[in-house]
């Protein structure tokens, strides 16, 4: 019986701490950006560049782009430092509407390994919506860590977020 009372007193004594911890955790989450998300740019984008470093050949980087008020989004890649690494882009959206309604559009391209020009350009014609861009290593020099640049252009308002 004494054991039950001691356990009950301990549990009741710990209860306020649990509420304070839960309230603090909720407040911290609501005021902070979710872990692993980095907002790069908000507004019209004309050749906005985002540097990316790959730790290995099987790593991918994901960008999400929320767009509105424009007509054309373009994404391309440029190799960094040692010419010859080919970087792949896969863009996917449900924002490319048609006369029947929204349709899914996915496009994939690979750059040519240039360190002086942006290549592998993908274009999506959309006025608003959510675009996912997956960047990956395709082939080339295969020396890591390796850098490259993703270039984004949109003629409307866009928010580019890198999921890290």
Secondary structure as UniProt FT lines:
FT   HELIX           2..31
FT   TURN            35..36
FT   STRAND          37..54
FT   TURN            57..58
FT   STRAND          60..68
FT   STRAND          72..79
FT   TURN            83..84
FT   STRAND          86..97
FT   STRAND          102..110
FT   STRAND          119..125
FT   STRAND          128..139
FT   STRAND          146..163
//
